[in-house]
Amino acid sequence: MTASGADIWGTADEGHFPLPADDGDGEMVARVTRVQPTDPWAKAGVMMRASTNAGSAHGLMLLSASNGSLSSGD
């Protein structure tokens, strides 16, 4: 996937999300081959969300252009 957006830290996340159906436990695997350094916090990775609504519960693992890796979740 090639994508872009404003950010995922604001009050309304912006990015590209494929939406596979998952009604229970799930697993996702991704290989990040490149993050263009358009900003020190430009990032790529995996995010799972409860819904596409702003502020929904989520978990993520990402790699940023200049700040290494980060994981987070609600």
Secondary structure, 3 states (H helix, E strand, C coil): CCCCCCCCCCCCCCCCCCCCCCCCCCCCCCCCCCCCCCCCCCEEEEEEECCCCCCCCEEEEEEECCCEEEEEEC
